[in-house]
Amino acid sequence: MNFDTRDYQLKTVLFFVKKFPVLSQTFVIDQINGLIDLGANVQIVSFYEEKQKVPLQSLEKHNLLERTHFITPPNAQKVKKPFKQLFLCFFYIAVRTKYKKFQPIVDFAKYALSKGKINLAYEVSITAWKNKDNSFEADSIIAHFGNNGVVANKFLSVGLLKGRLNTVFHGYEISEYDNIAFWKEEYVELSRNSQLLPISYFWKRRLESWGAQSNSISVLRMGVDTNKFAFVNRPTSKPVEIVSVARATEKKGLEYAIRAMVELNDDYHLSIIGGGALENQLIALSKELGVASRVTFHGAKPPSFVKATLDQSDIFLLPSVTDSAGDMEGVPVALMEAMASGLVVVSTLHSGIPELIENEKTGFLVPERDSIAISTAIIKASSSNKLPSIRQNAREKVEQEFNSKTLAQDLLNLA
């Protein structure tokens, strides 16, 4: 069975992802909706269906699940290692004797196995085998995250996908040491016959430094719908309400937010929303440092709670760091949302964040892992006589350069 999204009245776009829909990747959903709003005929090809509580409105607006084709056997992730090895042997024999066009998939699977990645080798091979009589065709293919782009390119080489490939690079896939060790050369190869779309100039320079072809790289921002955020240029409250909306992982740098509270007096209160693996450690740290009475941990909360807290806050703090595995941010959407809402943002000189925040013009920037600098910036962010203009500049920055409506048209033009 062949699947052809092309309707010659419209530009057809196929999104290629590993899982759909993913709550932490609502930017993908928003981008899909944005292209459909512009008249594109969009379909989604996903390895797996993710059973997550994604806001229904974002999925139902254009019936996204009805547009999605799940192409990997649903139980593939549960198959035990010996059976994966047995299938790979069968697949290699089948390709050598009958399905020679799938040799690029075999070569990639063998490379993955040589690096100890049997799950990747199996998933790519079983998916190719399941769809050996199918093809998914569009004018343009958009793969989010570099590793998905590489897999999409392999599928293009054997005819499972057909179209012009564009790969969006975000963060972890181009920064984590393990990812770099495995995927780096594949990313360079990808640039030779498809378009790379890093979300920041920081990532563009990294790809170029590895040898990716510059003429194949265009920066494509991720953004937010500024119409969803009511801008309020409000005076600072007492006590000053600081909020961090981030999962408690090393990369988010929340340890340094808590340490900064030691340097601040009772006029400052910090709320942390997001839960996460390190939350208990952070709670213990706040008690150890004697600031537990001025730091509130809310855990994971729904969007309505987050919005209500943001509406009552003065400063949005995100002290991102490069973690011990090398993982880095892209350009955090949470910062864009805060800036669009009128909160003063404090963040770090990290990854592409300085491309969004200009120190003391659209927010405040400090070095990574520097709690003293964070506390100093918070004092400035709560007392500077330039705060009204900083808030206004921040809103304008997001409207002009990180506006999802404008960026959807840019993507449609690029793709």
C-alpha angles and dihedrals in degrees: 000000000000121000115205118180093186117123106171091216090065141036106255121218128186121199113210114201138154097231133014135228102016119179094212090052101055087135087074091052091047091050092050092050090047093056092047089051087057091054102263120145100233129190128175127220113194133173093218141013110239114215099215133138098251113170105273094219092065091050098040097047090085100008092254097178089056087055093052126098115197106206106179123078104265093232095048093108091055097054113116120243097252091055091048089054091047092051092048090054090050091047093051091051093046092051093047094049106033118353100054093156088073093063092110088059091051091049091051092046091052090050090051091049091050087059094048095255102131093154091058092045091050097045094050093044097045090047092051090048094048090051098039091123095041135080130189113209135185140145090253135018120204117197116189113216123022097256091056088050091055092051091046089053090054090051090049090054091059097040098252088118125033125190144064109309123223119179122201115210116205116168128280094053090059099036112037109098093228092050092048092050092053105032107030097093090042090056091052090049089048091059091061096070108014142040123267117209111191114185093228141031086239090066092040090059091048093052091048092049089057092053103265111152111262094213088061094054126085125168112238116183125217112224150172134248099255090196088072093061121071108214115224120181093200132169119257114267131224118270093032107242114218120187133191118190105191140111113260099256128133092252093062092061095218090151088071092048089058093045089052089059088067088067093049128076132228091285089080130069128183126207119193119198125183114062115220143156096295098045096104091049090051092049089052090048092052090053093046091052093046096242100106092112090060098043121070121194111204099176121212112343137178121260092259091060092046092051092048091051093047090051089057096044134090105196131035111208124195111163097184120187139182103260129222091267091053094253114155139181125254109212103310115236089209089068091051091051092050092049091048089053097052100256117139108241128217117190143141141274090257135135111313096341093104087059087064102033124048110196113257091353105069098003141318129292129194135175118274119270094011110129093175091056090047093054091047091051091048091054089051091045091055100042112027116121087222094066097106091054092043091054092047093046090050093053091049092049091056093043093051104037109014102038110132093209092058093039092054089060090046090053092048090051093047095045 
